[in-house]
């Protein structure tokens, strides 16, 4: 078993050097996410280290790994490896939700980060849909729809984030 732990440690060190200051490929972001899981839970011969897990989740999350975005939000929500920060949790849940992670949308709503209760954001989102789909007698105008979705998303509307991710990225 000692050989395996040594091997894991060597692989981990090599990987840390690779990601220290560059943009990650999707495969590297996935590897960072998997290593973060090992550190968070102490799996596969890793010693539990929540701080290191958060660093790796952040690396993967900022490079587009949706599950890492969700897990980083969970860390902020629960104070695992970082000081509890519900605003950061909401930010990362919104990012993951905009990238298609449905569990993040539910968590965001639970934390009050969803603006479904915000009339302004909902109105902007609805008007965006009217222009995007040509509803309620509006002429289809994707640019106006995009602008309305951006305004609604800036107010935290998850549906607007989803529309922007699906149709305008």
C-alpha positions as CSV (number, residue, x, y, z in Angstrom):
1,X,0.0,0.0,0.0
2,X,2.9,2.4,0.7
3,X,3.9,2.2,-2.9
4,X,0.4,3.1,-4.1
5,X,0.3,6.2,-1.8
6,X,3.7,7.2,-3.0
7,X,2.6,6.8,-6.6
8,X,-0.5,8.8,-6.0
9,X,1.5,11.6,-4.3
10,X,4.0,11.7,-7.2
11,X,1.1,11.8,-9.7
12,X,-0.6,14.5,-7.7
13,X,2.6,16.6,-7.6
14,X,3.1,16.3,-11.3
15,X,-0.5,17.2,-12.0
16,X,-0.3,20.3,-9.7
17,X,2.7,21.5,-11.6
18,X,0.8,21.1,-14.9
19,X,-2.2,23.2,-13.8
20,X,-0.4,25.8,-11.7
21,X,-0.6,28.7,-14.1
22,X,-2.4,27.7,-17.3
23,X,-5.8,27.1,-18.9
24,X,-6.8,23.5,-18.5
25,X,-8.0,21.3,-21.3
26,X,-11.3,19.5,-20.6
27,X,-9.4,16.4,-19.7
28,X,-7.2,18.3,-17.2
29,X,-10.2,20.0,-15.7
30,X,-11.8,16.6,-15.2
31,X,-8.6,15.3,-13.6
32,X,-8.6,18.3,-11.3
33,X,-12.2,17.6,-10.3
34,X,-11.4,13.9,-9.6
35,X,-8.4,14.8,-7.5
36,X,-10.5,17.3,-5.6
37,X,-13.0,14.5,-4.8
38,X,-10.1,12.4,-3.5
39,X,-8.9,15.1,-1.3
40,X,-12.3,16.1,0.0
41,X,-13.2,12.5,1.0
42,X,-9.8,10.9,1.6
43,X,-10.4,8.4,-1.2
44,X,-7.8,6.4,-3.1
45,X,-4.9,6.8,-0.7
46,X,-5.3,10.6,-0.4
47,X,-5.2,12.3,3.0
48,X,-8.3,14.4,3.6
49,X,-7.5,18.0,2.8
50,X,-10.6,20.2,2.2
51,X,-8.5,23.3,1.5
52,X,-6.7,21.5,-1.3
53,X,-10.0,20.1,-2.6
54,X,-11.4,23.6,-2.9
55,X,-8.3,24.8,-4.8
56,X,-8.7,21.9,-7.3
57,X,-12.5,22.4,-7.6
58,X,-11.8,26.1,-8.4
59,X,-9.2,25.2,-11.0
60,X,-11.7,22.8,-12.7
61,X,-14.7,25.1,-12.3
62,X,-13.0,28.1,-13.8
63,X,-12.1,25.9,-16.7
64,X,-15.7,24.9,-17.4
65,X,-16.1,21.6,-15.5
66,X,-19.8,21.8,-14.5
67,X,-19.7,19.2,-11.7
68,X,-16.7,21.1,-10.2
69,X,-18.8,24.3,-10.4
70,X,-21.5,22.6,-8.4
71,X,-19.1,21.0,-5.9
72,X,-17.4,24.4,-5.4
73,X,-20.7,26.0,-4.7
74,X,-21.5,23.2,-2.1
75,X,-18.1,23.9,-0.4
76,X,-19.0,27.6,-0.1
77,X,-22.5,26.8,1.1
78,X,-21.3,24.4,3.8
79,X,-18.0,26.0,4.7
80,X,-16.0,23.0,3.6
81,X,-12.4,24.1,3.0
82,X,-13.4,27.7,2.8
83,X,-15.2,30.2,5.0
84,X,-18.9,29.8,4.4
85,X,-20.0,32.4,1.8
86,X,-23.5,32.1,0.5
87,X,-23.0,34.8,-2.1
88,X,-20.1,32.8,-3.6
89,X,-22.2,29.6,-3.3
90,X,-25.0,31.3,-5.3
91,X,-22.6,32.6,-7.9
92,X,-21.2,29.1,-8.5
93,X,-24.7,27.4,-8.4
94,X,-25.9,30.0,-11.0
95,X,-22.8,29.3,-13.2
96,X,-23.4,25.5,-13.0
97,X,-27.1,26.0,-13.6
98,X,-26.4,28.1,-16.7
99,X,-24.2,25.3,-17.9
100,X,-27.0,22.7,-17.6
101,X,-26.6,21.3,-14.1
102,X,-30.2,20.9,-12.9
103,X,-29.3,20.2,-9.3
104,X,-27.6,23.6,-9.1
105,X,-30.8,25.3,-10.1
106,X,-32.6,23.6,-7.2
107,X,-29.9,24.6,-4.8
108,X,-29.9,28.2,-6.0
109,X,-33.6,28.4,-5.5
110,X,-33.3,27.0,-2.0
111,X,-30.7,29.7,-1.1
112,X,-32.9,32.4,-2.5
113,X,-30.5,33.0,-5.4
114,X,-33.1,32.3,-8.0
115,X,-34.9,35.3,-9.1
116,X,-38.2,33.6,-9.8
117,X,-39.5,35.7,-6.9
118,X,-38.1,38.8,-8.4
119,X,-40.7,40.4,-10.6
120,X,-38.2,42.6,-12.5
121,X,-36.1,39.6,-13.5
122,X,-39.1,37.5,-14.4
123,X,-40.6,40.3,-16.5
124,X,-37.3,40.7,-18.4
125,X,-37.0,37.0,-18.9
126,X,-40.6,36.8,-20.2
127,X,-40.1,39.7,-22.5
128,X,-36.9,38.0,-23.8
129,X,-39.0,34.9,-24.5
130,X,-41.5,36.9,-26.4
131,X,-38.9,38.3,-28.7
132,X,-37.0,35.0,-29.0
133,X,-40.0,32.9,-29.8
134,X,-42.3,35.6,-31.4
135,X,-44.9,35.3,-28.6
136,X,-47.7,37.7,-27.9
137,X,-47.5,39.4,-31.3
138,X,-43.9,40.3,-31.0
139,X,-41.7,40.0,-34.1
140,X,-38.8,37.6,-33.6
141,X,-35.7,39.6,-32.7
142,X,-32.9,37.5,-31.3
143,X,-30.7,40.5,-30.4
144,X,-33.4,42.1,-28.3
145,X,-34.1,38.8,-26.7
146,X,-30.4,38.4,-25.9
147,X,-30.2,41.8,-24.3
148,X,-33.3,41.1,-22.1
149,X,-31.9,37.7,-21.1
150,X,-28.6,39.4,-20.1
151,X,-30.4,41.9,-17.9
152,X,-32.5,39.1,-16.3
153,X,-29.4,36.9,-15.8
154,X,-27.6,39.8,-14.2
155,X,-30.5,39.9,-11.6
156,X,-29.9,36.2,-11.0
157,X,-32.6,34.6,-13.2
158,X,-31.5,31.0,-13.8
159,X,-33.8,30.5,-16.8
160,X,-32.2,33.6,-18.5
161,X,-28.7,32.1,-17.8
162,X,-29.9,28.9,-19.4
163,X,-31.3,30.7,-22.5
164,X,-28.0,32.6,-22.9
165,X,-25.9,29.4,-22.5
166,X,-28.1,27.4,-25.0
167,X,-28.6,30.0,-27.7
168,X,-26.0,32.7,-27.4
169,X,-22.6,31.2,-26.4
